[in-house]
Amino acid sequence: QVQLVESGGGLVQAGGSLRLSCAASGRSTFITYTMGWLRQAPGKEREFVAAISGSGGRTYYADSAKGRFTISRDNAKNMVYLQMNTLKPEDTGVYYCAARSIGYVYDRRSYEYWGQGTQVTVSS
């Protein structure tokens, strides 16, 4: 089992940057999980943003995140990060850190463990 706690959200102007962090803990081995960031805007379904394999050797991005967001992890610290640059108002939402061991990485239903989320608000 994995417990996840996000931090780093906030209010930023369009064009600005934020770095989200996710701290993992629990009895399971962190490196065995692909870690993802997903977000949910008001009135919309939760959607995939980015993911990173257990070793960190493979990364995956939604089209909306490519070129602007970078996901990374530090397995020695059980941490996952999402660097978000050139933020847009449409990036506004609650960002969740999640862990998966099997299933399609882009499918939110594949993620077994979730954090409580951190709010990101981008003003125009």
DSSP file with accessible surface (Angstrom, degrees, kcal/mol):
  #  RESIDUE AA STRUCTURE BP1 BP2  ACC     N-H-->O    O-->H-N    N-H-->O    O-->H-N    TCO  KAPPA ALPHA  PHI   PSI    X-CA   Y-CA   Z-CA
    1    1 A Q              0   0  136      0, 0.0    27,-1.6     0, 0.0    26,-0.4   0.000 360.0 360.0 360.0 149.7    0.0    0.0    0.0
    2    2 A V        -     0   0   12     24,-0.2     2,-0.4    25,-0.1    24,-0.2  -0.988 360.0-156.6-131.0 134.0    1.1    3.5   -0.8
    3    3 A Q  E     -A   25   0A  87     22,-3.4    22,-2.2    -2,-0.4     2,-0.4  -0.929  16.4-164.8-107.4 135.9    0.2    6.8    0.8
    4    4 A L  E     -A   24   0A   9     -2,-0.4   112,-0.5   110,-0.4     2,-0.4  -0.970  10.4-174.5-126.5 135.8    0.7    9.9   -1.3
    5    5 A V  E     -A   23   0A  83     18,-1.9    18,-2.7    -2,-0.4     2,-0.2  -0.980  11.2-157.3-133.0 119.2    0.8   13.6   -0.3
    6    6 A E  E     +A   22   0A   8     -2,-0.4     2,-0.3    16,-0.2    16,-0.2  -0.587  16.3 166.4 -92.2 156.6    0.9   16.4   -2.8
    7    7 A S  E     +A   21   0A  64     14,-2.2    14,-2.8    -2,-0.2   111,-0.1  -0.962  40.9  69.1-155.8 166.3    2.2   19.9   -2.3
    8    8 A G        +     0   0   37     -2,-0.3    11,-0.3     1,-0.3    14,-0.1   0.371  59.9 133.9 105.1  -4.5    3.2   23.0   -4.3
    9    9 A G        +     0   0   28     12,-0.1     2,-0.3     9,-0.1    -1,-0.3  -0.173  22.5 123.4 -70.2 172.4   -0.1   24.1   -5.7
   10   10 A G  E     -d  120   0B  29    109,-0.8   111,-2.8   108,-0.1     2,-0.5  -0.988  58.8 -52.6 165.6-168.2   -1.2   27.7   -5.7
   11   11 A L  E     +d  121   0B 129     -2,-0.3     2,-0.3   109,-0.2   111,-0.2  -0.888  53.4 165.6-103.6 130.5   -2.3   30.8   -7.7
   12   12 A V  E     -d  122   0B  24    109,-2.6   111,-2.5    -2,-0.5     2,-0.2  -0.980  34.6-111.4-143.3 151.7   -0.1   31.9  -10.6
   13   13 A Q  E >   -d  123   0B 150     -2,-0.3     3,-2.3   109,-0.2    74,-0.2  -0.486  50.5 -83.0 -79.9 154.8   -0.5   34.2  -13.6
   14   14 A A  T 3  S+     0   0   48    109,-2.5    74,-0.2     1,-0.3    -1,-0.1  -0.290 120.1  30.5 -55.9 137.2   -0.7   32.8  -17.1
   15   15 A G  T 3  S+     0   0   51     72,-3.3    71,-0.6     1,-0.3    -1,-0.3   0.241  99.8 114.2  93.2 -11.7    2.8   32.2  -18.4
   16   16 A G    <   -     0   0   22     -3,-2.3    71,-2.4    71,-0.2     2,-0.3  -0.088  58.5-121.8 -83.7-174.4    4.1   31.5  -14.9
   17   17 A S        -     0   0   59     68,-0.2     2,-0.3    69,-0.2    68,-0.2  -0.923  20.3-177.9-131.8 154.0    5.5   28.3  -13.5
   18   18 A L  E     - B   0  84A  33     66,-2.2    66,-3.4    -2,-0.3     2,-0.5  -0.984  15.5-147.3-144.2 151.6    4.8   26.0  -10.6
   19   19 A R  E     - B   0  83A 126     -2,-0.3     2,-0.3   -11,-0.3    64,-0.2  -0.975  14.4-159.1-122.5 117.9    6.5   22.8   -9.3
   20   20 A L  E     - B   0  82A   0     62,-2.8    62,-2.3    -2,-0.5     2,-0.3  -0.720   6.6-161.6 -92.8 144.9    4.3   20.2   -7.7
   21   21 A S  E     -AB   7  81A  21    -14,-2.8   -14,-2.2    -2,-0.3     2,-0.4  -0.931   6.7-164.3-124.6 150.7    5.8   17.6   -5.3
   22   22 A a  E     -AB   6  80A   1     58,-2.2    58,-2.1    -2,-0.3     2,-0.5  -0.978   6.1-157.7-136.8 121.7    4.4   14.3   -4.2
   23   23 A A  E     -AB   5  79A  42    -18,-2.7   -18,-1.9    -2,-0.4     2,-0.4  -0.874  11.8-159.1-100.8 127.7    5.8   12.4   -1.2
   24   24 A A  E     +A    4   0A  11     54,-2.7     2,-0.3    -2,-0.5   -20,-0.2  -0.836  17.4 161.9-108.0 144.0    5.2    8.6   -1.1
   25   25 A S  E     +A    3   0A  63    -22,-2.2   -22,-3.4    -2,-0.4     2,-0.2  -0.940  19.4  88.9-149.5 167.8    5.2    6.4    1.9
   26   26 A G  S    S-     0   0   42     -2,-0.3   -24,-0.2   -24,-0.2     4,-0.1  -0.747  80.5 -62.4 132.2-176.1    4.0    3.0    3.0
   27   27 A R  S    S+     0   0  241    -26,-0.4   -25,-0.1    -2,-0.2    -1,-0.1   0.678  99.2  90.2 -84.1 -17.9    5.0   -0.6    3.0
   28   28 A S  S    S-     0   0   38    -27,-1.6     2,-0.6    -3,-0.2     3,-0.1  -0.426  87.7-102.2 -81.6 156.9    5.3   -1.1   -0.7
   29   29 A T    >   -     0   0   90      1,-0.2     3,-1.6    -2,-0.1     4,-0.2  -0.674  26.5-147.2 -79.9 120.4    8.5   -0.5   -2.7
   30   30 A F  G >  S+     0   0   10     -2,-0.6     3,-2.1     1,-0.3    -1,-0.2   0.854  91.9  61.7 -57.5 -40.6    8.2    2.8   -4.4
   31   31 A I  G 3  S+     0   0   85      1,-0.3    -1,-0.3    44,-0.1    25,-0.1   0.693  91.3  68.2 -67.0 -15.2   10.2    1.9   -7.5
   32   32 A T  G <  S+     0   0   86     -3,-1.6     2,-0.4    22,-0.1    -1,-0.3   0.615  90.8  79.7 -79.1  -8.7    7.7   -0.8   -8.4
   33   33 A Y  S <  S-     0   0   17     -3,-2.1     2,-0.5    -4,-0.2    68,-0.2  -0.830  72.9-138.3-105.7 135.0    5.1    1.8   -9.2
   34   34 A T  E     -E  100   0B  19     66,-2.4    66,-2.5    -2,-0.4     2,-0.4  -0.757  32.1-145.1 -74.4 132.3    4.6    4.0  -12.3
   35   35 A M  E     -EF  99  52B   0     17,-2.3    17,-2.6    -2,-0.5     2,-0.3  -0.859  19.8-175.7-108.4 139.4    3.8    7.4  -10.9
   36   36 A G  E     -EF  98  51B   0     62,-3.1    62,-2.5    -2,-0.4     2,-0.4  -0.885  23.4-142.1-131.3 160.7    1.4    9.8  -12.5
   37   37 A W  E     +EF  97  50B   0     13,-3.2    12,-2.3    -2,-0.3    13,-2.0  -0.994  26.5 173.6-117.9 129.6   -0.1   13.2  -12.2
   38   38 A L  E     -EF  96  48B   0     58,-2.5    58,-3.9    -2,-0.4     2,-0.3  -0.915  11.3-156.3-130.3 157.2   -3.7   13.7  -13.1
   39   39 A R  E     -EF  95  47B  13      8,-2.7     8,-3.3    -2,-0.3     2,-0.4  -0.949   8.2-155.3-137.4 158.9   -5.9   16.7  -12.8
   40   40 A Q  E     -E   94   0B  62     54,-2.1    54,-2.6    -2,-0.3     6,-0.2  -0.969   8.2-160.3-138.3 119.3   -9.6   17.6  -12.5
   41   41 A A    >   -     0   0   24      4,-0.4     3,-2.3    -2,-0.4    52,-0.1  -0.603  45.6 -76.9 -90.0 157.1  -11.1   20.9  -13.5
   42   42 A P  T 3  S+     0   0  114      0, 0.0    -1,-0.1     0, 0.0     3,-0.1  -0.287 118.0   5.8 -56.1 129.8  -14.5   22.0  -12.2
   43   43 A G  T 3  S+     0   0   93      1,-0.2     2,-0.3    -3,-0.1    -3,-0.0   0.516 113.8 100.4  76.3   5.9  -17.3   20.1  -13.9
   44   44 A K  S <  S-     0   0  147     -3,-2.3    -1,-0.2     1,-0.0     2,-0.1  -0.817  76.1 -99.8-121.6 163.6  -14.9   17.9  -15.9
   45   45 A E        -     0   0  137     -2,-0.3    -4,-0.4     1,-0.1     2,-0.2  -0.409  48.0 -92.8 -75.8 155.5  -13.7   14.4  -15.5
   46   46 A R        -     0   0   61     -6,-0.2     2,-0.3    -2,-0.1    -6,-0.2  -0.479  51.7-162.6 -66.6 135.9  -10.3   13.7  -14.1
   47   47 A E  E     -F   39   0B  88     -8,-3.3    -8,-2.7    -2,-0.2     2,-0.2  -0.921  20.8-104.6-130.1 151.6   -7.7   13.5  -16.8
   48   48 A F  E     +F   38   0B  18     58,-0.4   -10,-0.2    -2,-0.3     3,-0.1  -0.443  35.6 167.3 -69.1 140.1   -4.2   12.2  -17.3
   49   49 A V  E     -     0   0B   0    -12,-2.3    13,-2.6     1,-0.4     2,-0.3   0.702  59.5 -25.4-117.2 -54.3   -1.4   14.7  -17.4
   50   50 A A  E     -FG  37  61B   0    -13,-2.0   -13,-3.2    11,-0.2    -1,-0.4  -0.988  50.7-169.0-161.1 157.2    1.9   12.9  -17.1
   51   51 A A  E     -FG  36  60B   0      9,-2.3     9,-2.5    -2,-0.3     2,-0.4  -0.980   6.5-155.7-150.0 161.0    3.5    9.7  -15.8
   52   52 A I  E     -FG  35  59B   6    -17,-2.6   -17,-2.3    -2,-0.3     7,-0.2  -1.000  24.1-116.0-141.7 137.6    6.9    8.2  -15.2
   53   53 A S    >   -     0   0   17      5,-2.7     3,-0.9    -2,-0.4   -19,-0.1  -0.157  37.8 -98.3 -68.1 168.1    8.1    4.6  -15.0
   54   54 A G  T 3  S+     0   0   11      1,-0.3   -21,-0.1   -22,-0.1    -1,-0.1   0.863 124.9  41.1 -57.2 -41.6    9.5    3.1  -11.9
   55   55 A S  T 3  S-     0   0   93    -23,-0.1    -1,-0.3     1,-0.0    20,-0.1   0.630 110.2-120.3 -79.8 -16.3   13.1    3.5  -12.9
   56   56 A G  S <  S+     0   0   29     -3,-0.9    -2,-0.1     2,-0.2    17,-0.1   0.431  82.2 117.5  88.6   1.5   12.4    7.0  -14.3
   57   57 A G        +     0   0   65      1,-0.1     2,-0.4    -5,-0.1    -3,-0.1   0.684  69.2  46.3 -79.1 -18.2   13.5    5.8  -17.8
   58   58 A R        -     0   0  160      2,-0.0    -5,-2.7     0, 0.0     2,-0.3  -0.985  64.0-172.7-127.5 138.4   10.2    6.4  -19.5
   59   59 A T  E     -G   52   0B  67     -2,-0.4     2,-0.4    -7,-0.2    -7,-0.2  -0.921   4.9-161.3-126.8 154.6    7.9    9.4  -19.4
   60   60 A Y  E     -G   51   0B  36     -9,-2.5    -9,-2.3    -2,-0.3     2,-0.4  -0.995   9.0-173.8-136.7 139.3    4.4    9.9  -20.8
   61   61 A Y  E     -G   50   0B  38     -2,-0.4   -11,-0.2   -11,-0.2     2,-0.1  -0.987  26.1-121.0-137.1 145.5    2.6   13.1  -21.4
   62   62 A A    >>  -     0   0   19    -13,-2.6     3,-1.7    -2,-0.4     4,-1.4  -0.467  39.7-110.5 -70.2 153.8   -0.8   14.2  -22.4
   63   63 A D  T 34 S+     0   0  133      1,-0.3     3,-0.3     2,-0.2    -1,-0.1   0.872 119.4  58.6 -56.0 -35.8   -0.8   16.4  -25.6
   64   64 A S  T 34 S+     0   0   51      1,-0.2    -1,-0.3     3,-0.0   -15,-0.1   0.705 110.3  42.9 -67.8 -19.3   -1.7   19.4  -23.5
   65   65 A A  T X> S+     0   0    0     -3,-1.7     4,-2.7   -16,-0.2     3,-2.1   0.651  83.2 115.1-101.2 -18.6    1.4   18.9  -21.3
   66   66 A K  T 3< S+     0   0  119     -4,-1.4     4,-0.1    -3,-0.3   -16,-0.0  -0.273  86.6   9.2 -60.0 132.9    4.0   18.2  -23.9
   67   67 A G  T 34 S+     0   0   89      2,-0.4    -1,-0.3     1,-0.1     3,-0.1   0.267 129.8  55.9  84.7 -13.6    6.7   20.8  -24.2
   68   68 A R  T <4 S+     0   0   26     -3,-2.1    17,-2.0     1,-0.2     2,-0.3   0.682  99.0  52.6-118.4 -33.8    5.5   22.6  -21.1
   69   69 A F  E  <  -C   84   0A   4     -4,-2.7     2,-0.4    15,-0.2    -2,-0.4  -0.817  57.6-165.7-110.3 148.6    5.5   20.1  -18.2
   70   70 A T  E     -C   83   0A  76     13,-2.4    13,-3.0    -2,-0.3     2,-0.4  -0.985   5.4-158.3-134.8 124.1    8.2   17.8  -17.0
   71   71 A I  E     +C   82   0A   5     -2,-0.4     2,-0.3    11,-0.2    11,-0.2  -0.789  20.7 162.8 -99.3 143.1    7.7   14.9  -14.7
   72   72 A S  E     -C   81   0A  47      9,-1.9     9,-3.0    -2,-0.4     2,-0.3  -0.954  18.2-154.1-150.1 166.3   10.6   13.4  -12.7
   73   73 A R  E     -C   80   0A  31     -2,-0.3     2,-0.5     7,-0.2     7,-0.2  -0.991  12.4-152.4-145.7 154.1   11.1   11.2   -9.6
   74   74 A D  E >>> -C   79   0A  51      5,-2.6     5,-2.0    -2,-0.3     3,-0.9  -0.917  10.8-173.4-125.4  99.1   13.7   10.7   -7.0
   75   75 A N  T 345S+     0   0   46     -2,-0.5     3,-0.1     1,-0.3   -44,-0.1   0.759  82.9  62.1 -69.3 -24.3   13.5    7.1   -5.8
   76   76 A A  T 345S+     0   0   98      1,-0.2    -1,-0.3    -3,-0.1    -2,-0.0   0.809 116.3  31.9 -68.4 -27.2   16.0    7.6   -3.0
   77   77 A K  T <45S-     0   0  141     -3,-0.9    -2,-0.2     2,-0.1    -1,-0.2   0.373 106.3-122.4-107.8  -1.0   13.6   10.1   -1.5
   78   78 A N  T  <5 +     0   0   60     -4,-0.7   -54,-2.7     1,-0.2     2,-0.4   0.926  66.1 139.9  56.4  47.8   10.3    8.5   -2.6
   79   79 A M  E   < -BC  23  74A  37     -5,-2.0    -5,-2.6   -56,-0.2     2,-0.4  -0.926  39.0-166.5-125.6 148.4    9.4   11.7   -4.4
   80   80 A V  E     -BC  22  73A   0    -58,-2.1   -58,-2.2    -2,-0.4     2,-0.3  -0.982  13.2-164.9-129.1 144.4    7.7   12.6   -7.7
   81   81 A Y  E     -BC  21  72A  30     -9,-3.0    -9,-1.9    -2,-0.4     2,-0.4  -0.917  15.3-161.1-130.1 153.2    7.7   16.1   -9.2
   82   82 A L  E     -BC  20  71A   0    -62,-2.3   -62,-2.8    -2,-0.3     2,-0.6  -0.920  10.1-161.9-134.0 108.3    5.8   17.9  -11.9
   83   83 A Q  E     -BC  19  70A  60    -13,-3.0   -13,-2.4    -2,-0.4     2,-0.5  -0.818  11.4-167.1 -88.4 122.0    7.5   21.1  -13.2
   84   84 A M  E     +BC  18  69A   0    -66,-3.4   -66,-2.2    -2,-0.6     2,-0.3  -0.954   9.2 176.1-118.3 119.4    4.9   23.2  -15.0
   85   85 A N        +     0   0   57    -17,-2.0   -68,-0.2    -2,-0.5   -69,-0.2  -0.771  59.7  22.4-116.9 163.3    6.0   26.0  -17.2
   86   86 A T  S    S-     0   0   82    -71,-0.6    -1,-0.2    -2,-0.3   -69,-0.2   0.921  84.7-159.3  48.2  51.7    4.1   28.5  -19.4
   87   87 A L        -     0   0    2    -71,-2.4   -72,-3.3    -3,-0.2   -71,-0.2  -0.282   7.9-157.9 -66.2 147.3    0.9   27.8  -17.5
   88   88 A K    >   -     0   0   88    -74,-0.2     3,-2.4   -73,-0.1     4,-0.2  -0.861  31.4-109.9-121.3 156.8   -2.4   28.6  -19.1
   89   89 A P  G >  S+     0   0   51      0, 0.0     3,-1.8     0, 0.0    33,-0.4   0.846 117.3  63.5 -55.1 -33.2   -5.8   29.3  -17.5
   90   90 A E  G 3  S+     0   0  128      1,-0.3   -49,-0.0   -49,-0.0    -3,-0.0   0.560  88.3  70.0 -71.6  -6.1   -7.0   25.9  -18.9
   91   91 A D  G <  S+     0   0    1     -3,-2.4    -1,-0.3    31,-0.0    29,-0.1   0.514  73.7 120.7 -83.3  -4.7   -4.4   24.2  -16.6
   92   92 A T    <   +     0   0   34     -3,-1.8     2,-0.3    -4,-0.2    29,-0.2  -0.330  39.9  87.3 -61.8 136.2   -6.5   25.2  -13.6
   93   93 A G  E    S- H   0 120B   1     27,-2.6    27,-2.9   -52,-0.1     2,-0.5  -0.932  80.9 -59.1 162.4-179.0   -7.7   22.3  -11.5
   94   94 A V  E     -EH  40 119B  34    -54,-2.6   -54,-2.1    -2,-0.3     2,-0.5  -0.836  49.4-148.1 -91.6 126.8   -6.9   20.0   -8.7
   95   95 A Y  E     -EH  39 118B   0     23,-3.1    23,-1.9    -2,-0.5     2,-0.4  -0.855  12.8-163.7-102.1 128.3   -3.8   18.0   -9.4
   96   96 A Y  E     -E   38   0B  34    -58,-3.9   -58,-2.5    -2,-0.5     2,-0.4  -0.897  13.3-144.8-114.4 138.3   -3.5   14.5   -8.0
   97   97 A a  E     +E   37   0B   0     -2,-0.4    18,-2.3   -60,-0.2     2,-0.3  -0.801  30.6 177.5 -92.7 139.4   -0.5   12.3   -7.6
   98   98 A A  E     -EI  36 114B   0    -62,-2.5   -62,-3.1    -2,-0.4     2,-0.4  -0.981  21.7-143.4-147.0 156.7   -1.3    8.6   -8.2
   99   99 A A  E     +EI  35 113B   0     14,-2.2    13,-2.2    -2,-0.3    14,-1.6  -0.955  16.7 178.4-125.4 139.5    0.5    5.3   -8.4
  100  100 A R  E     -E   34   0B  27    -66,-2.5   -66,-2.4    -2,-0.4    11,-0.1  -0.983  19.3-176.1-136.9 151.1   -0.2    2.3  -10.6
  101  101 A S  S    S+     0   0   56      9,-0.4     2,-0.3    -2,-0.3    -1,-0.1   0.659  75.7  13.4-115.6 -28.5    1.4   -1.1  -11.1
  102  102 A I  S    S+     0   0  129      8,-0.4    -1,-0.3     2,-0.1     2,-0.1  -0.932  89.7  54.5-140.3 167.6   -0.5   -2.5  -14.1
  103  103 A G  S    S-     0   0   44     -2,-0.3     2,-0.3    -3,-0.1    -3,-0.0  -0.242  92.3 -31.3  99.0 171.8   -2.9   -1.2  -16.8
  104  104 A Y    >   -     0   0  153      1,-0.2     3,-1.7    -2,-0.1     6,-0.3  -0.485  52.0-143.9 -69.6 124.4   -2.8    1.5  -19.4
  105  105 A V  T 3  S+     0   0   11     -2,-0.3    -1,-0.2     1,-0.3   -45,-0.1   0.782  97.2  53.2 -65.1 -27.7   -0.7    4.3  -18.1
  106  106 A Y  T 3  S+     0   0   90    -58,-0.1     2,-0.6   -45,-0.0   -58,-0.4   0.542  90.7  90.7 -84.5  -6.9   -2.9    7.0  -19.8
  107  107 A D    X   -     0   0   37     -3,-1.7     3,-2.4     1,-0.1     4,-0.3  -0.815  66.8-151.3 -96.4 119.7   -6.1    5.6  -18.2
  108  108 A R  G >  S+     0   0   88     -2,-0.6     3,-1.4     1,-0.3    -1,-0.1   0.785  94.6  67.2 -60.5 -24.6   -7.0    7.1  -14.8
  109  109 A R  G 3  S+     0   0  193      1,-0.3    -1,-0.3    -3,-0.0    -3,-0.0   0.651  88.4  67.2 -71.9 -11.9   -8.7    3.9  -13.9
  110  110 A S  G <  S+     0   0   20     -3,-2.4     2,-0.5    -6,-0.3    -8,-0.4   0.629  79.2  96.6 -79.4 -13.7   -5.4    2.1  -13.9
  111  111 A Y    <   -     0   0   10     -3,-1.4   -11,-0.3    -4,-0.3     3,-0.1  -0.659  49.3-176.5 -88.6 126.4   -4.2    4.1  -10.9
  112  112 A E        +     0   0   85    -13,-2.2     2,-0.4    -2,-0.5   -12,-0.2   0.790  65.5  42.5 -90.0 -36.2   -4.6    2.3   -7.5
  113  113 A Y  E     -I   99   0B  56    -14,-1.6   -14,-2.2  -112,-0.0     2,-0.3  -0.956  65.1-173.4-123.2 141.1   -3.5    4.9   -5.0
  114  114 A W  E     -I   98   0B  80     -2,-0.4  -110,-0.4   -16,-0.2   -16,-0.2  -0.954  17.3-135.7-133.6 146.9   -4.2    8.6   -4.9
  115  115 A G        -     0   0    9    -18,-2.3  -110,-0.2    -2,-0.3     3,-0.1  -0.282  38.5-101.6 -84.4-176.2   -3.2   11.6   -2.9
  116  116 A Q        -     0   0  115   -112,-0.5  -111,-0.1     1,-0.2   -20,-0.1   0.616  63.5-118.2 -85.8 -12.3   -5.7   14.2   -1.7
  117  117 A G        -     0   0   13    -20,-0.1     2,-0.4   -23,-0.0   -21,-0.2   0.088  14.4-122.3  94.7 154.3   -4.8   16.7   -4.4
  118  118 A T  E     - H   0  95B  22    -23,-1.9   -23,-3.1  -111,-0.1     2,-0.3  -1.000  26.4-119.3-136.1 135.3   -3.4   20.2   -4.6
  119  119 A Q  E     - H   0  94B  89     -2,-0.4  -109,-0.8   -25,-0.2     2,-0.5  -0.591  24.1-171.6 -80.7 132.2   -5.2   23.1   -6.2
  120  120 A V  E     -dH  10  93B   0    -27,-2.9   -27,-2.6    -2,-0.3     2,-0.5  -0.992   4.2-176.5-120.4 125.5   -3.6   24.9   -9.1
  121  121 A T  E     -d   11   0B  51   -111,-2.8  -109,-2.6    -2,-0.5     2,-0.6  -0.990   6.4-167.4-126.2 123.9   -5.2   28.1  -10.3
  122  122 A V  E     -d   12   0B   7     -2,-0.5     2,-0.3   -33,-0.4  -109,-0.2  -0.952  11.1-154.1-112.8 117.9   -3.9   30.0  -13.3
  123  123 A S  E      d   13   0B  44   -111,-2.5  -109,-2.5    -2,-0.6    -2,-0.0  -0.649 360.0 360.0 -92.6 148.9   -5.3   33.5  -13.8
  124  124 A S              0   0  138     -2,-0.3    -1,-0.1  -111,-0.2   -36,-0.0  -0.354 360.0 360.0 -91.0 360.0   -5.5   35.2  -17.2
